């Protein structure tokens, strides 16, 4: 399957989620990145990217996404919790 760039954010979110469910995280990642280019405030895309990066072992990239969530919503429990979980994963 190839990546096509939709301009409609709700459609792009649905397509990204479908790719995740179809075990195609690379395509989902492209959709989420495109969504954030269109609107950096789509927190759903930030959380999804953070999860993709976390599963790939790219904890620094995942942390970056979650910190961007916290820039917009400093008390976002989901982001704070995910950062805490990743901090525990980094510890030996």
VOFI-273612 format. One record per residue (C-alpha): residue in one letter; x, y negated, z negated. Coordinates in steps of 0.05 Angstrom, whole numbers. Example, Ala and Ser with C-alpha at 12.3 -4.5 7.8 and 13.67 -1.06 7.14 Angstrom:
BEGIN
<rec><residu>A</residu><x>246</x><y>90</y><z>-156</z></rec>
<rec><residu>S</residu><x>273</x><y>21</y><z>-143</z></rec>
***
This chain:
BEGIN
<rec><residu>X</residu><x>0</x><y>0</y><z>0</z></rec>
<rec><residu>X</residu><x>24</x><y>-70</y><z>13</z></rec>
<rec><residu>X</residu><x>16</x><y>-135</y><z>-24</z></rec>
<rec><residu>X</residu><x>-31</x><y>-188</y><z>4</z></rec>
<rec><residu>X</residu><x>-36</x><y>-256</y><z>-29</z></rec>
<rec><residu>X</residu><x>-107</x><y>-274</y><z>-47</z></rec>
<rec><residu>X</residu><x>-122</x><y>-346</y><z>-64</z></rec>
<rec><residu>X</residu><x>-180</x><y>-330</y><z>-111</z></rec>
<rec><residu>X</residu><x>-153</x><y>-318</y><z>-181</z></rec>
<rec><residu>X</residu><x>-210</x><y>-273</y><z>-206</z></rec>
<rec><residu>X</residu><x>-202</x><y>-229</y><z>-144</z></rec>
<rec><residu>X</residu><x>-126</x><y>-228</y><z>-153</z></rec>
<rec><residu>X</residu><x>-135</x><y>-208</y><z>-226</z></rec>
<rec><residu>X</residu><x>-181</x><y>-151</y><z>-206</z></rec>
<rec><residu>X</residu><x>-133</x><y>-127</y><z>-152</z></rec>
<rec><residu>X</residu><x>-74</x><y>-130</y><z>-200</z></rec>
<rec><residu>X</residu><x>-113</x><y>-89</y><z>-252</z></rec>
<rec><residu>X</residu><x>-132</x><y>-39</y><z>-198</z></rec>
<rec><residu>X</residu><x>-59</x><y>-30</y><z>-179</z></rec>
<rec><residu>X</residu><x>-41</x><y>-18</y><z>-252</z></rec>
<rec><residu>X</residu><x>-96</x><y>35</y><z>-257</z></rec>
<rec><residu>X</residu><x>-69</x><y>66</y><z>-194</z></rec>
<rec><residu>X</residu><x>1</x><y>70</y><z>-225</z></rec>
<rec><residu>X</residu><x>29</x><y>15</y><z>-179</z></rec>
<rec><residu>X</residu><x>60</x><y>-34</y><z>-228</z></rec>
<rec><residu>X</residu><x>106</x><y>-66</y><z>-176</z></rec>
<rec><residu>X</residu><x>46</x><y>-89</y><z>-136</z></rec>
<rec><residu>X</residu><x>9</x><y>-111</y><z>-198</z></rec>
<rec><residu>X</residu><x>70</x><y>-151</y><z>-219</z></rec>
<rec><residu>X</residu><x>69</x><y>-188</y><z>-152</z></rec>
<rec><residu>X</residu><x>-4</x><y>-206</y><z>-160</z></rec>
<rec><residu>X</residu><x>6</x><y>-231</y><z>-231</z></rec>
<rec><residu>X</residu><x>66</x><y>-273</y><z>-210</z></rec>
<rec><residu>X</residu><x>25</x><y>-304</y><z>-154</z></rec>
<rec><residu>X</residu><x>-32</x><y>-319</y><z>-201</z></rec>
<rec><residu>X</residu><x>15</x><y>-356</y><z>-247</z></rec>
<rec><residu>X</residu><x>43</x><y>-396</y><z>-189</z></rec>
<rec><residu>X</residu><x>-28</x><y>-419</y><z>-174</z></rec>
<rec><residu>X</residu><x>-46</x><y>-431</y><z>-247</z></rec>
<rec><residu>X</residu><x>6</x><y>-423</y><z>-302</z></rec>
<rec><residu>X</residu><x>-49</x><y>-424</y><z>-354</z></rec>
<rec><residu>X</residu><x>-79</x><y>-357</y><z>-337</z></rec>
<rec><residu>X</residu><x>-61</x><y>-322</y><z>-402</z></rec>
<rec><residu>X</residu><x>-89</x><y>-255</y><z>-379</z></rec>
<rec><residu>X</residu><x>-35</x><y>-253</y><z>-325</z></rec>
<rec><residu>X</residu><x>19</x><y>-272</y><z>-376</z></rec>
<rec><residu>X</residu><x>-2</x><y>-215</y><z>-423</z></rec>
<rec><residu>X</residu><x>-5</x><y>-166</y><z>-366</z></rec>
<rec><residu>X</residu><x>64</x><y>-186</y><z>-341</z></rec>
<rec><residu>X</residu><x>92</x><y>-181</y><z>-411</z></rec>
<rec><residu>X</residu><x>64</x><y>-110</y><z>-416</z></rec>
<rec><residu>X</residu><x>93</x><y>-90</y><z>-348</z></rec>
<rec><residu>X</residu><x>161</x><y>-118</y><z>-368</z></rec>
<rec><residu>X</residu><x>158</x><y>-84</y><z>-436</z></rec>
<rec><residu>X</residu><x>144</x><y>-17</y><z>-404</z></rec>
<rec><residu>X</residu><x>203</x><y>-27</y><z>-358</z></rec>
<rec><residu>X</residu><x>248</x><y>-42</y><z>-418</z></rec>
<rec><residu>X</residu><x>256</x><y>-115</y><z>-397</z></rec>
<rec><residu>X</residu><x>241</x><y>-142</y><z>-466</z></rec>
<rec><residu>X</residu><x>273</x><y>-210</y><z>-452</z></rec>
<rec><residu>X</residu><x>225</x><y>-222</y><z>-394</z></rec>
<rec><residu>X</residu><x>166</x><y>-197</y><z>-435</z></rec>
<rec><residu>X</residu><x>186</x><y>-244</y><z>-492</z></rec>
<rec><residu>X</residu><x>189</x><y>-302</y><z>-443</z></rec>
<rec><residu>X</residu><x>117</x><y>-289</y><z>-421</z></rec>
<rec><residu>X</residu><x>92</x><y>-285</y><z>-492</z></rec>
<rec><residu>X</residu><x>129</x><y>-348</y><z>-512</z></rec>
<rec><residu>X</residu><x>94</x><y>-384</y><z>-454</z></rec>
<rec><residu>X</residu><x>28</x><y>-361</y><z>-483</z></rec>
<rec><residu>X</residu><x>48</x><y>-390</y><z>-550</z></rec>
<rec><residu>X</residu><x>67</x><y>-456</y><z>-518</z></rec>
<rec><residu>X</residu><x>-6</x><y>-463</y><z>-497</z></rec>
<rec><residu>X</residu><x>-37</x><y>-429</y><z>-558</z></rec>
<rec><residu>X</residu><x>12</x><y>-431</y><z>-617</z></rec>
<rec><residu>X</residu><x>-32</x><y>-387</y><z>-661</z></rec>
<rec><residu>X</residu><x>-50</x><y>-334</y><z>-610</z></rec>
<rec><residu>X</residu><x>-52</x><y>-271</y><z>-653</z></rec>
<rec><residu>X</residu><x>-44</x><y>-223</y><z>-594</z></rec>
<rec><residu>X</residu><x>20</x><y>-258</y><z>-571</z></rec>
<rec><residu>X</residu><x>47</x><y>-263</y><z>-641</z></rec>
<rec><residu>X</residu><x>32</x><y>-189</y><z>-654</z></rec>
<rec><residu>X</residu><x>64</x><y>-167</y><z>-589</z></rec>
<rec><residu>X</residu><x>127</x><y>-208</y><z>-604</z></rec>
<rec><residu>X</residu><x>130</x><y>-175</y><z>-673</z></rec>
<rec><residu>X</residu><x>123</x><y>-106</y><z>-643</z></rec>
<rec><residu>X</residu><x>179</x><y>-120</y><z>-593</z></rec>
<rec><residu>X</residu><x>224</x><y>-146</y><z>-648</z></rec>
<rec><residu>X</residu><x>215</x><y>-79</y><z>-683</z></rec>
<rec><residu>X</residu><x>231</x><y>-42</y><z>-618</z></rec>
<rec><residu>X</residu><x>297</x><y>-81</y><z>-610</z></rec>
<rec><residu>X</residu><x>320</x><y>-61</y><z>-680</z></rec>
<rec><residu>X</residu><x>363</x><y>2</y><z>-683</z></rec>
***
